[in-house]
Amino acid sequence: MINSEVRCAMVTINPFPIGNVATIRYSSYMRAIAQVGCFAKVYIFAPSRTAKHNTELYGIHNGIHYVYTSGKITLNCRNAFTMLFYLIVGLVNCCRLIRKDRINTLILYGENPWPINLFFKIVCSLNRIKYYGDRSEYPLHKYICSRYRRWIYKMKIRWFDGMILMTEELVNYYSNLLKNRQQTFLLPMTIDCHRFDNVVKPKIDCNYIAVVFGVHNRDGLLESIKSYNRYRELGGSYHLLLVGNYDGMPNKVVLDEEIISSEYKECIHICGLLPNDQLPGILAGASCLMTTPNSYPSGGFPTKLGEYMLSGVPIVATVAGSLLKYVEADTEVKFSNPMDIESIATNLLYVENNKQESHEMAIRAMVKAKKVFNAETYIQGLLDFFSAN
């Protein structure tokens, strides 16, 4: 199958073009698919509250066609029957549009209930479409001892002709569920390398360290705040910006106590959850970026580190997951061991006191991100994978 013959569909519940971390993941390689002359389209098959920043039901963004097949972008009501109605409408319209658009390669993004997997398996089988899954984390049931749920999961994974996976760890895991390892394609964490083009930095009248975090509580936000307090005790002067759903954090009470008791609480600013398209400005305007996860048990790779590296701003981080397979310690990112508050604080102070060296480190990280985390680097291999499976 040559490039011009590939007509690729991404089916997902994650919004587009403005969305979340999942949107960043799939849009990066869908854009690369479109850039080499393939037809690429995203079908969002159900409305969601996370899509509230989008306004158009359909359109083209960065060469990627998209459509909200349920006729709704977002849905404020939580009535189960209403949600089911729009889901059914979305799936039926997906089926119709897939035929109309002559799709021959379909990717189902992320974890979905098995009836959704089965629905698209039937659609693909009836229309002779190749059917793939994309996973950036372990399934939740990996940590649950339920033989029945494991059997169901293995069955729905085997419905795929192949899988796109973020890390070698995930390749090893899913190879045991599929028929053979050749049905897996390792596509490392990828980001939109044009995301910081023409970025507009916010007007903030202080030098600041930015921390972007999620509500899953694996980003080590408490350790970030503790490290910042220690950094200030060592003589640092930058402010701290916390970007994320702070009020939704499961350990908010502990975080509040740490901030309130801090001598530097007036310099800690909680920005809340920001639209994804505003993040590049916040990151690019920072003097330093920090992320301090204690571990990365999901098997994936922290997308935020790729975005941090792309920003051209010095980074202080902890070593978790497979980071050192892709990033060089101290020459590209200042690394510390997880929960080593003193080391993290010392690295923050190094960035402030050694601006030229830190800038050069940030530039090396940006160059690395544009190659290693660029979907364009892997796109021909991905298209070859589609042809072989």
C-alpha positions as CSV (number, residue, x, y, z in Angstrom):
1,M,0.0,0.0,0.0
2,I,1.6,3.3,-1.1
3,N,1.1,6.5,0.9
4,S,-1.6,8.0,-1.3
5,E,-3.7,4.9,-0.9
6,V,-3.8,5.0,2.9
7,R,-7.1,6.5,4.1
8,C,-6.7,6.6,7.9
9,A,-9.4,7.2,10.5
10,M,-8.9,7.8,14.2
11,V,-12.0,6.9,16.3
12,T,-12.0,8.3,19.8
13,I,-13.9,10.0,22.5
14,N,-11.1,12.5,23.1
15,P,-11.8,16.0,21.7
16,F,-10.2,17.6,18.7
17,P,-8.6,20.0,17.7
18,I,-8.4,21.4,21.3
19,G,-8.2,18.7,23.8
20,N,-6.2,16.8,26.4
21,V,-3.0,14.7,26.6
22,A,-4.6,12.0,24.4
23,T,-5.4,14.6,21.8
24,I,-1.7,15.7,21.7
25,R,-0.7,12.1,21.3
26,Y,-2.9,11.0,18.4
27,S,-3.0,14.4,16.6
28,S,0.8,14.4,16.4
29,Y,1.0,11.3,14.2
30,M,-2.3,11.9,12.4
31,R,-0.8,15.2,11.3
32,A,2.4,13.4,10.1
33,I,0.2,10.9,8.2
34,A,-1.6,13.8,6.5
35,Q,1.7,15.5,5.6
36,V,3.0,12.5,3.6
37,G,-0.1,12.6,1.4
38,C,-2.5,10.3,3.2
39,F,-6.1,11.0,4.0
40,A,-6.4,11.5,7.8
41,K,-9.7,12.0,9.7
42,V,-10.7,12.0,13.3
43,Y,-14.2,10.8,14.3
44,I,-15.2,11.8,17.8
45,F,-18.0,9.4,18.5
46,A,-19.5,10.9,21.7
47,P,-19.8,14.3,23.3
48,S,-17.8,15.1,26.4
49,R,-17.2,17.9,28.9
50,T,-13.5,18.0,28.0
51,A,-14.4,19.2,24.5
52,K,-15.9,22.5,25.8
53,H,-13.2,24.7,24.2
54,N,-14.1,23.4,20.7
55,T,-16.8,25.2,18.7
56,E,-17.0,23.5,15.3
57,L,-18.8,20.2,14.7
58,Y,-16.5,19.5,11.7
59,G,-13.6,21.0,9.8
60,I,-9.9,20.6,8.9
61,H,-7.1,21.4,11.3
62,N,-3.4,21.0,10.3
63,G,-4.4,18.8,7.4
64,I,-6.5,16.5,9.6
65,H,-10.2,16.3,8.8
66,Y,-12.5,15.9,11.9
67,V,-16.1,15.5,12.8
68,Y,-18.2,15.1,16.0
69,T,-20.4,12.3,14.7
70,S,-23.0,12.5,17.4
71,G,-23.9,16.1,16.3
72,K,-22.9,17.3,19.8
73,I,-19.5,18.6,20.9
74,T,-20.2,18.7,24.6
75,L,-23.0,17.6,26.8
76,N,-23.7,19.2,30.2
77,C,-26.4,16.8,31.3
78,R,-25.5,13.6,33.0
79,N,-28.7,11.7,32.3
80,A,-27.7,8.2,31.3
81,F,-30.4,7.8,28.6
82,T,-29.4,11.1,27.0
83,M,-25.7,10.1,27.0
84,L,-26.6,6.6,25.6
85,F,-28.7,8.2,22.9
86,Y,-25.9,10.5,21.6
87,L,-23.4,7.6,21.8
88,I,-25.6,5.4,19.6
89,V,-26.1,8.3,17.2
90,G,-22.4,8.9,17.1
91,L,-21.5,5.2,16.4
92,V,-24.1,4.9,13.7
93,N,-22.9,8.0,12.0
94,C,-19.3,6.8,12.4
95,C,-20.3,3.6,10.4
96,R,-21.9,5.7,7.7
97,L,-19.0,8.2,7.4
98,I,-16.3,5.5,7.4
99,R,-18.0,4.0,4.3
100,K,-18.5,7.4,2.7
101,D,-14.9,8.4,3.3
102,R,-13.6,5.1,1.9
103,I,-11.5,4.5,5.0
104,N,-9.1,1.5,4.7
105,T,-7.2,1.9,8.0
106,L,-8.9,2.5,11.3
107,I,-7.3,3.2,14.7
108,L,-9.4,3.0,17.9
109,Y,-7.7,5.2,20.5
110,G,-7.3,4.3,24.2
111,E,-9.3,2.0,26.4
112,N,-13.0,1.6,25.6
113,P,-15.7,-0.8,26.8
114,W,-15.6,-4.1,24.9
115,P,-18.9,-3.4,23.1
116,I,-17.2,-0.4,21.5
117,N,-14.2,-2.5,20.4
118,L,-16.6,-5.2,19.1
119,F,-18.7,-2.6,17.2
120,F,-15.7,-1.3,15.3
121,K,-14.3,-4.8,14.7
122,I,-17.6,-5.7,13.0
123,V,-17.5,-2.4,11.0
124,C,-13.9,-3.1,9.9
125,S,-14.6,-6.8,9.0
126,L,-17.7,-5.9,6.9
127,N,-15.8,-3.2,5.0
128,R,-12.4,-5.0,4.8
129,I,-10.7,-2.3,6.8
130,K,-7.5,-2.9,8.8
131,Y,-8.2,-2.4,12.5
132,Y,-5.6,-1.1,15.0
133,G,-5.5,0.0,18.7
134,D,-3.3,2.6,20.3
135,R,-2.2,2.3,24.0
136,S,0.0,4.6,26.0
137,E,-0.6,2.9,29.4
138,Y,-1.2,-0.4,31.0
139,P,-4.9,-1.4,31.3
140,L,-6.4,-0.8,34.7
141,H,-7.1,-4.5,35.2
142,K,-3.4,-5.3,35.1
143,Y,-3.5,-4.5,38.8
144,I,-6.7,-6.5,39.5
145,C,-6.8,-10.2,40.0
146,S,-9.8,-11.1,38.0
147,R,-9.4,-14.0,35.6
148,Y,-12.7,-13.1,33.8
149,R,-11.7,-9.5,33.1
150,R,-8.3,-10.6,31.9
151,W,-9.9,-13.1,29.5
152,I,-12.3,-10.4,28.2
153,Y,-9.4,-8.0,27.7
154,K,-7.3,-10.5,25.8
155,M,-10.2,-11.2,23.5
156,K,-10.8,-7.6,22.6
157,I,-7.1,-7.0,22.1
158,R,-7.0,-9.9,19.7
159,W,-9.7,-8.3,17.6
160,F,-7.0,-5.8,16.5
161,D,-4.8,-6.4,13.5
162,G,-2.1,-4.7,15.3
163,M,-1.3,-2.2,18.1
164,I,0.6,1.1,18.3
165,L,2.4,1.3,21.6
166,M,4.3,4.1,23.4
167,T,7.1,2.2,25.2
168,E,9.1,-1.0,25.0
169,E,7.5,-2.0,28.3
170,L,4.1,-1.8,26.7
171,V,5.3,-3.7,23.6
172,N,6.5,-6.6,25.9
173,Y,3.1,-6.6,27.7
174,Y,0.8,-6.5,24.7
175,S,2.9,-9.0,22.7
176,N,1.8,-11.6,25.1
177,L,-1.9,-10.7,24.4
178,L,-1.5,-10.6,20.6
179,K,-0.7,-13.5,18.3
180,N,2.9,-12.4,17.7
181,R,5.3,-9.5,18.4
182,Q,5.1,-8.4,14.7
183,Q,1.6,-7.1,15.5
184,T,3.1,-4.3,17.6
185,F,4.6,-1.0,16.5
186,L,6.7,1.0,18.9
187,L,5.8,4.7,18.4
188,P,7.5,6.6,21.3
189,M,5.8,9.5,22.9
190,T,5.2,12.0,20.1
191,I,4.2,15.7,20.3
192,D,3.3,18.3,17.8
193,C,6.7,19.8,17.0
194,H,5.0,23.0,15.7
195,R,3.2,23.6,18.9
196,F,5.5,26.4,20.0
197,D,5.6,28.1,16.6
198,N,4.7,31.8,17.0
199,V,4.0,31.2,20.7
200,V,2.7,34.3,22.6
201,K,4.2,34.5,26.1
202,P,1.8,35.8,28.8
203,K,2.6,39.1,30.5
204,I,3.7,37.9,33.9
205,D,5.9,40.4,35.8
206,C,8.1,37.9,37.6
207,N,10.5,35.1,36.8
208,Y,8.8,31.8,37.5
209,I,9.1,28.1,37.7
210,A,6.1,26.3,36.0
211,V,4.8,23.0,37.1
212,V,2.0,21.3,35.0
213,F,0.3,18.4,36.8
214,G,-2.7,16.0,36.4
215,V,-5.3,14.9,39.0
216,H,-4.1,11.3,38.9
217,N,-1.6,12.3,41.6
218,R,1.4,10.6,40.0
219,D,3.2,13.8,39.1
220,G,4.6,14.3,42.7
221,L,3.0,17.8,43.1
222,L,3.7,17.7,46.9
223,E,7.4,17.0,46.2
224,S,7.4,19.9,43.7
225,I,6.1,22.3,46.3
226,K,8.5,21.0,49.0
227,S,11.4,21.3,46.6
228,Y,10.4,24.8,45.7
229,N,10.3,25.8,49.4
230,R,13.8,24.3,50.0
231,Y,15.1,26.1,46.8
232,R,13.9,29.4,48.3
233,E,15.6,28.6,51.6
234,L,18.9,28.0,49.6
235,G,18.6,31.5,48.2
236,G,16.4,31.1,45.1
237,S,14.2,34.0,44.0
238,Y,11.8,32.6,41.3
239,H,8.1,32.4,41.8
240,L,6.2,29.1,41.4
241,L,3.2,28.6,39.0
242,L,1.1,25.5,39.5
243,V,-1.0,24.7,36.3
244,G,-3.6,22.0,36.6
245,N,-6.9,21.0,38.4
246,Y,-5.6,21.8,41.9
247,D,-9.1,21.6,43.5
248,G,-9.5,18.1,42.1
249,M,-6.3,16.7,43.6
250,P,-6.9,13.7,45.9
251,N,-4.3,15.0,48.4
252,K,-5.5,18.7,48.3
253,V,-5.6,18.9,52.1
254,V,-1.9,18.0,52.4
255,L,-1.0,20.3,49.5
256,D,-2.9,23.2,51.2
257,E,-1.1,22.6,54.4
258,E,2.3,22.7,52.7
259,I,1.5,25.9,50.9
260,I,-0.1,27.7,53.8
261,S,2.8,26.8,56.2
262,S,5.3,28.1,53.6
263,E,7.3,31.2,54.3
264,Y,7.1,31.8,50.5
265,K,3.3,31.2,50.1
266,E,2.9,34.7,48.5
267,C,5.2,33.5,45.7
268,I,3.2,30.3,45.0
269,H,0.5,30.9,42.4
270,I,-2.3,28.4,41.6
271,C,-3.4,29.0,38.0
272,G,-5.9,26.2,37.8
273,L,-6.7,24.1,34.7
274,L,-5.9,26.0,31.5
275,P,-7.0,25.3,27.9
276,N,-4.4,23.1,26.2
277,D,-3.7,25.8,23.6
278,Q,-2.7,28.3,26.3
279,L,0.0,26.0,27.8
280,P,2.8,26.7,25.3
281,G,2.7,30.4,26.2
282,I,3.0,29.6,30.0
283,L,5.8,27.1,29.4
284,A,7.8,29.3,27.0
285,G,7.5,32.3,29.3
286,A,9.0,30.4,32.3
287,S,12.5,30.6,33.6
288,C,12.5,26.9,34.6
289,L,10.1,24.0,34.3
290,M,9.8,21.3,36.9
291,T,8.2,17.8,37.1
292,T,8.8,15.5,40.0
293,P,7.0,12.1,39.6
294,N,7.8,9.6,42.2
295,S,7.2,6.7,39.8
296,Y,5.6,5.9,36.5
297,P,3.7,2.6,37.0
298,S,1.5,3.1,34.0
299,G,4.1,1.8,31.5
300,G,3.8,4.9,29.5
301,F,6.0,8.0,29.1
302,P,5.3,11.5,30.6
303,T,4.0,13.6,27.6
304,K,4.6,16.8,29.6
305,L,8.4,16.2,29.6
306,G,8.3,16.1,25.8
307,E,6.4,19.4,25.8
308,Y,8.8,20.9,28.3
309,M,11.8,19.9,26.2
310,L,10.2,21.5,23.1
311,S,9.7,24.8,24.9
312,G,13.4,25.6,25.0
313,V,13.2,26.3,28.7
314,P,15.6,24.6,31.3
315,I,14.0,21.6,33.0
316,V,14.4,20.0,36.4
317,A,12.9,16.6,36.7
318,T,13.0,13.3,38.6
319,V,14.0,10.0,36.9
320,A,10.9,7.8,36.5
321,G,9.9,5.2,33.9
322,S,12.0,5.0,30.8
323,L,13.2,8.6,30.7
324,L,16.9,7.8,30.5
325,K,16.4,5.8,27.3
326,Y,15.6,9.0,25.5
327,V,17.0,11.9,27.5
328,E,20.6,12.5,28.6
329,A,20.9,13.5,32.3
330,D,22.5,16.9,33.0
331,T,23.3,17.6,29.3
332,E,19.6,18.0,28.3
333,V,17.7,17.8,31.6
334,K,18.8,18.3,35.2
335,F,17.7,15.0,36.8
336,S,17.3,13.9,40.5
337,N,16.1,10.7,42.1
338,P,12.4,10.6,43.0
339,M,11.6,12.3,46.4
340,D,15.1,13.7,46.8
341,I,14.0,17.2,47.8
342,E,17.5,18.5,48.5
343,S,18.8,17.4,45.0
344,I,15.7,18.9,43.2
345,A,16.1,22.2,45.1
346,T,19.8,22.3,44.3
347,N,19.1,21.7,40.6
348,L,16.5,24.5,40.6
349,L,19.1,26.9,42.1
350,Y,21.7,25.7,39.5
351,V,19.3,26.8,36.7
352,E,18.8,30.2,38.3
353,N,22.5,30.8,39.0
354,N,23.9,29.4,35.7
355,K,21.7,31.0,33.1
356,Q,24.0,30.5,30.1
357,E,24.7,26.8,30.8
358,S,21.1,26.2,31.5
359,H,20.0,27.9,28.3
360,E,22.4,25.7,26.3
361,M,21.0,22.6,28.1
362,A,17.5,23.7,27.1
363,I,18.5,24.1,23.5
364,R,20.0,20.6,23.4
365,A,16.8,19.3,24.9
366,M,14.7,21.1,22.3
367,V,16.8,19.7,19.4
368,K,16.4,16.2,20.9
369,A,12.6,16.6,21.2
370,K,12.2,17.7,17.6
371,K,13.9,14.5,16.5
372,V,13.2,11.8,19.0
373,F,9.6,12.9,19.9
374,N,8.7,14.0,16.4
375,A,6.1,11.7,14.8
376,E,7.5,12.6,11.4
377,T,10.6,10.6,12.4
378,Y,8.6,7.4,12.6
379,I,5.8,7.9,10.1
380,Q,7.2,5.8,7.2
381,G,7.8,2.9,9.6
382,L,4.2,3.3,10.8
383,L,2.9,3.2,7.2
384,D,5.0,0.1,6.5
385,F,3.5,-1.5,9.7
386,F,0.0,-0.8,8.3
387,S,0.9,-2.5,5.0
388,A,2.4,-5.6,6.8
389,N,-0.4,-6.3,9.2
